[in-house]
Amino acid sequence: MTIKTRKYLMIFTLCAGATLLYGTAAYRAEQTRMQPSMAASCNHDQCIPYTATLSALR
């Protein structure tokens, strides 16, 4: 392999890895968002429902 080929292969690998990490994080965030809210069964002193927006938390 030439240096140019290795460079392009490394760039492709890094981009694929970043895309994989982003996709995994987005999937996990969506799965967490789709879980039923536990606000009714929360036993903590300051319980914030999962459906709250950032502006509502201020």
HUCOR-V590422 format. One record per residue. N is the residue number from 1. RES is the residue in one letter. SS is DSSP state (2 for helix, 1 for strand, 0 for the rest). Layout:
{{N,RES,SS} {N,RES,SS}}
This chain:
{{1,M,0} {2,T,0} {3,I,2} {4,K,2} {5,T,2} {6,R,2} {7,K,2} {8,Y,2} {9,L,2} {10,M,2} {11,I,2} {12,F,2} {13,T,2} {14,L,2} {15,C,2} {16,A,2} {17,G,2} {18,A,2} {19,T,2} {20,L,2} {21,L,2} {22,Y,2} {23,G,2} {24,T,2} {25,A,2} {26,A,2} {27,Y,2} {28,R,2} {29,A,2} {30,E,2} {31,Q,2} {32,T,2} {33,R,2} {34,M,2} {35,Q,0} {36,P,0} {37,S,0} {38,M,0} {39,A,2} {40,A,2} {41,S,2} {42,C,0} {43,N,0} {44,H,0} {45,D,0} {46,Q,0} {47,C,0} {48,I,0} {49,P,0} {50,Y,0} {51,T,0} {52,A,0} {53,T,0} {54,L,0} {55,S,2} {56,A,2} {57,L,2} {58,R,0}}
